[in-house]
Amino acid sequence: MAGEVSVSGPAGLRQTLGAAILIVGSAGTVGTALLFEHVGGYIPCALCLQERVPYYVSIGLALAALVSAKARAPAILTRLLLVAIGAVMLYGLYLAVYHAGVEWHFWAGPTDCALAGGADLGGDLLATIDRVQPPACDQAAGRFLGLSFAGWNVLASALFAFVALRTGLGPADRFAGKASLRR
């Protein structure tokens, strides 16, 4: 039946490609955040750090889904791993929307995410390292094309959730249930 939603269908090229796309996309997204932090000098707030966790989890799950698909494990395993990634990325979407709302002052942020004074790193670094405080969650570190990092994370999380759920619940390719054509 066309358009049927199921995790019990065969896994095929779409599920394999979906897992690979999710690995590359999630690693690229969190890698970009780490580059902004360690190379660009942006100090992440507490919410920024929480928003990275779904990406770390999805990388591991997507790697397991890719191995499952390539090893021709039961299709339900590959599909359930993809659906799990979708659920994790929906949680990431929730965190990103919450953080973007905090930045736009639509609602209050967590109480442990308040702005503190910056540290003077010109003197004794070891003496001042404990005084370095992350920025407040309600102040975007910067905006690109009108969106903050949290705003871009909304888009990335939504895209990855869509890819994961579409490949996990959607149809396989037309050759998925047939014998290999490489013989």
C-alpha positions as CSV (number, residue, x, y, z in Angstrom):
1,M,0.0,0.0,0.0
2,A,1.5,3.3,-1.0
3,G,2.3,5.8,1.8
4,E,1.9,3.2,4.5
5,V,3.8,4.1,7.7
6,S,5.5,1.1,9.3
7,V,8.6,0.0,11.0
8,S,8.1,-3.6,10.0
9,G,8.8,-3.1,6.3
10,P,12.1,-4.1,4.7
11,A,15.1,-1.8,5.0
12,G,16.6,-0.7,1.8
13,L,18.8,2.0,0.2
14,R,16.7,4.8,1.7
15,Q,17.3,3.6,5.2
16,T,21.0,3.2,4.6
17,L,21.3,6.6,3.0
18,G,19.2,8.2,5.7
19,A,21.5,6.8,8.4
20,A,24.6,8.0,6.5
21,I,23.0,11.5,6.0
22,L,22.2,11.6,9.7
23,I,25.8,10.7,10.7
24,V,27.3,13.4,8.4
25,G,24.7,16.0,9.3
26,S,24.8,15.5,13.1
27,A,28.6,15.3,13.1
28,G,28.8,18.4,10.9
29,T,26.4,20.4,13.1
30,V,28.1,19.6,16.4
31,G,31.5,19.9,14.8
32,T,30.6,23.4,13.6
33,A,29.5,24.3,17.1
34,L,32.8,23.0,18.5
35,L,34.7,25.0,15.9
36,F,32.9,28.2,16.9
37,E,33.7,27.5,20.5
38,H,37.4,26.4,20.2
39,V,38.5,28.3,17.1
40,G,36.1,31.2,17.1
41,G,36.2,31.9,20.8
42,Y,32.5,31.7,21.4
43,I,31.7,30.5,24.9
44,P,28.5,28.5,24.9
45,C,25.8,29.1,27.5
46,A,24.3,26.2,29.5
47,L,21.4,25.8,27.0
48,C,23.9,25.6,24.1
49,L,25.7,22.8,25.8
50,Q,22.4,20.9,26.4
51,E,21.4,21.4,22.8
52,R,24.5,19.4,21.7
53,V,23.5,16.2,23.6
54,P,20.9,15.1,21.0
55,Y,23.5,15.3,18.3
56,Y,26.0,13.2,20.2
57,V,23.3,10.6,20.8
58,S,22.1,10.6,17.2
59,I,25.6,10.1,15.9
60,G,25.9,6.9,17.9
61,L,22.4,5.7,16.9
62,A,22.9,6.6,13.2
63,L,26.2,4.7,13.2
64,A,24.3,1.7,14.7
65,A,21.6,2.1,12.1
66,L,24.1,2.3,9.2
67,V,25.9,-0.8,10.4
68,S,22.6,-2.6,10.9
69,A,21.5,-1.7,7.4
70,K,24.8,-2.6,5.7
71,A,25.0,-5.9,7.7
72,R,21.4,-6.8,6.5
73,A,20.2,-7.1,10.1
74,P,16.5,-7.4,10.6
75,A,14.9,-4.4,9.0
76,I,12.9,-3.6,12.2
77,L,16.2,-2.9,14.0
78,T,17.4,-0.4,11.4
79,R,14.0,1.3,11.3
80,L,13.6,1.5,15.1
81,L,17.1,3.0,15.4
82,L,16.1,5.6,12.8
83,V,12.8,6.3,14.6
84,A,14.8,6.7,17.9
85,I,17.0,9.3,16.2
86,G,13.8,11.1,15.1
87,A,12.6,11.1,18.7
88,V,16.0,12.4,20.0
89,M,16.0,15.1,17.3
90,L,12.5,16.2,18.2
91,Y,13.8,16.6,21.8
92,G,16.7,18.6,20.3
93,L,14.1,20.7,18.4
94,Y,12.2,21.4,21.7
95,L,15.5,22.5,23.3
96,A,16.3,24.8,20.3
97,V,12.9,26.4,20.2
98,Y,13.0,26.9,24.0
99,H,16.5,28.5,23.7
100,A,15.5,30.7,20.7
101,G,12.4,31.8,22.7
102,V,14.6,32.7,25.6
103,E,16.9,34.8,23.3
104,W,13.9,36.6,21.9
105,H,12.6,37.1,25.5
106,F,9.3,35.2,24.7
107,W,9.8,33.4,28.0
108,A,12.3,33.3,30.9
109,G,15.3,31.0,30.7
110,P,16.6,28.7,33.4
111,T,17.7,30.5,36.6
112,D,21.2,29.0,36.4
113,C,21.8,30.7,33.1
114,A,22.3,34.3,34.2
115,L,25.0,36.6,33.0
116,A,28.0,37.0,35.1
117,G,31.0,39.3,34.7
118,G,33.7,38.4,32.3
119,A,37.0,37.1,33.5
120,D,40.2,39.1,33.1
121,L,42.5,36.7,31.3
122,G,45.4,39.1,31.2
123,G,46.9,38.1,34.5
124,D,47.4,34.8,36.1
125,L,45.2,32.4,34.1
126,L,45.2,29.6,36.7
127,A,44.0,32.0,39.4
128,T,41.1,33.3,37.2
129,I,40.0,30.1,35.5
130,D,37.4,29.3,38.1
131,R,35.9,32.8,37.7
132,V,35.1,32.4,34.0
133,Q,31.4,32.3,33.6
134,P,29.5,31.3,30.5
135,P,27.3,34.0,28.8
136,A,23.6,34.4,29.7
137,C,21.2,32.2,27.7
138,D,19.0,35.2,26.7
139,Q,21.8,36.9,24.8
140,A,22.6,35.5,21.4
141,A,26.4,35.3,20.7
142,G,25.7,36.5,17.2
143,R,23.2,36.3,14.4
144,F,23.6,35.2,10.8
145,L,20.8,36.0,8.3
146,G,18.7,37.0,11.3
147,L,19.0,33.8,13.2
148,S,21.1,33.0,16.3
149,F,22.9,29.7,16.8
150,A,19.8,28.5,18.6
151,G,17.6,29.6,15.6
152,W,19.8,27.6,13.2
153,N,19.6,24.7,15.5
154,V,15.8,24.8,15.2
155,L,16.1,24.3,11.5
156,A,18.8,21.6,11.7
157,S,17.0,19.7,14.4
158,A,13.7,19.8,12.4
159,L,15.5,18.7,9.2
160,F,17.2,15.8,11.0
161,A,14.0,14.7,12.8
162,F,12.2,14.7,9.4
163,V,14.9,12.7,7.7
164,A,15.1,10.2,10.6
165,L,11.3,9.7,10.8
166,R,10.8,9.6,7.1
167,T,13.4,7.0,6.5
168,G,12.4,5.0,9.7
169,L,8.7,5.0,9.0
170,G,8.6,5.5,5.2
171,P,8.8,2.9,2.4
172,A,12.0,1.2,1.4
173,D,13.2,1.3,-2.2
174,R,11.7,-1.1,-4.7
175,F,14.6,-3.6,-4.4
176,A,14.7,-3.8,-0.6
177,G,12.8,-7.1,-0.3
178,K,14.4,-8.8,-3.3
179,A,17.5,-10.8,-3.6
180,S,20.7,-9.0,-4.3
181,L,21.2,-8.1,-8.0
182,R,25.0,-8.2,-7.6
183,R,25.3,-12.0,-8.1
